[in-house]
Amino acid sequence: MASPFIEIEVDDRVVKVTNPDRVYFPPTGSGHGGATKLDLVEYYLAVGDGIVNALLERPCMLHRFPKGIEGDKVHQKRLPAGAPPWVETVQLFFPRWKRTADELCVTELASVIWAVQMSTVEFHPWNSRREDTEKPDEWRIDLDPGPECDWATVQRVTHVTREVLDELGAVGFPKTSGGSGLHVYVRIPPDHGFQDVRRAALAFAREVERRAGGEVTTAWWRKDRDPSQLFVDYNQNARDHTIAAAYSVRGVPSARVSAPVRWEEVDDCEPDDFTIFTMPERFARIGDLHAAIDAHPFDIAPLLAWADRDEAEGAAAPPEPDEDQPPT
């Protein structure tokens, strides 16, 4: 018997969604009754402008859950087979693996919905765009708490992060990670390669570490980190290292979302406040809090000067991390 399906109109496209009643997020004891594939589609439609803005023209790795989040997760760089001709891609070369891959390159909401049809839950874009994939235009500050580091610490370090950004004259756009941490994105001119952007990110992380009263670490090796500290993960700016986009759902039972927030909301919010059940109303009410990010580019030259200073004083940059995973 043929699989049930529905057809979803997205602007001037029609996307066929098969098995719309398949449960992706099973019911939990947290008060919600689970969510289906169709619920996931409807969520991404509700935040359409936001997710497209977050992914626009960027190579994008897909985290797919063909059997729902209780099944196996597939980290997919290559565009899944069977894409309609209007779904666009960008070809990347992976030197470590000596392979290329044509990754999803979102230019319209319909391509997001098609990816959800192909069991995508999470969208993980590069911090560079198709025009020049080797020159990032997004500096990503990843505030990643250790296993014994609480949310209150994340909140305090977020304020230190903003303090340093303000002193630099950089405009940061915060969002919850959808996990236990918080991200801040800064638009930068695409004038530098990944190595320089990572050096700049490390210099910034070290400055936050100096000011955070022992609550932050930039230690390279996980074994050297105090589990109660927060790691400012500058490696998320290395080539082929990606994190969940703003508005991306996360593959966790509560169906959390990586949610843009205002700076003044940081002290009053919790990661579980933002799920596919709560975000549509929030988005309808306040819109995309990252909509203005392109209007605030920041030249990373001062951070590169900090990096030069740190390296001259003996704080060398750790080696570049390997590419994330082989293209599949």
C-alpha positions, 0 to 999 in steps of 0.5 A: 500500500502506498504511503500516505502523503499530503501536499504543502504549498510553500510560496510558488512550490508544492512539497509532497510530505509523506508519512505526515503522522510519523511520530518524531518526538514521542510523548514525554512527562514534560506536559506535551503529547509528542510531535509528528513529521507534520508538526515539524513541517508546520513549525518551520513554516511558522518561522520561515523568514527566520530559518531562511535568513539563518541558512541563506546561501550557506552550505548546510549539513543536515541531521536527519532522523528517518525513524524519529529522534529515538532512532538513528541520527544521520549526519548528512553533508551530501544532498539526499537523493531525489531532490526536485530541480529547484533545490539548490546546492553548493559543492565543497571539497574536503581535503582530509577525505579527498572528496567533494560533496554537494551540500544543501544551499537554502535560497527559499523556504520550500527547500527547508520544507523539502529537507524536513520531508527527507527527515531532517530535524536539525540544520547546521550551516557553515559560517561562510556563503556560497559566493566564497565558501573559504571566507567566513562572514559570521563569527560564532561565539559558542558558550559551551558549559561543562557537564557540571556547569549550570545555566546560571554560569552561562547567563553570567558569562553571556553578560561578560561576552556582551561587555567585551563586544560592546567595548570592541564596538561589535553588535552580537546577536544571541541565541540559545543553543537548543542544548545547555549553552548559548551562542552569539553571532557577529557578522563580519566582512568576508575578508579572512580565511577560517584560520584567521577567524578562528585566531580572532575567536580564540583571542576573544575567548581568552579575553572573556576568560580573563574577566570571568572570575575563573568560570571560563576555560579555553583549554584545548583538551577536554581532559584539561577542563574543569567540568564546572567551567564554561568552555568558549568554543572558538573551534566552531569557527574552524572550517567544516565545523558547524552548529545548529542554526537559529530556529533549528529544532534540536533532536532532543525529547522536549523538541527544543529550538535554538532560539534568538533572544534579546540580551535583556531576556538572558537572565529570565529565560531557560533553554526549555522555554523555546520549543516547537510548541512555543516558538510559533507564537513568539515568532508571530509576535516579535519576528526574527530577532536576527533579521538585522545582523547583516546591517552590523558587520564588524572588522576583526582586525582588533581581535587579530591584534589581540591574537598577535599579542597573545602569541608574542607572549607565548600563548600559541594558537592550538592546532587546527582541528580536523574536518568534522566528518567525511562527506556522506 
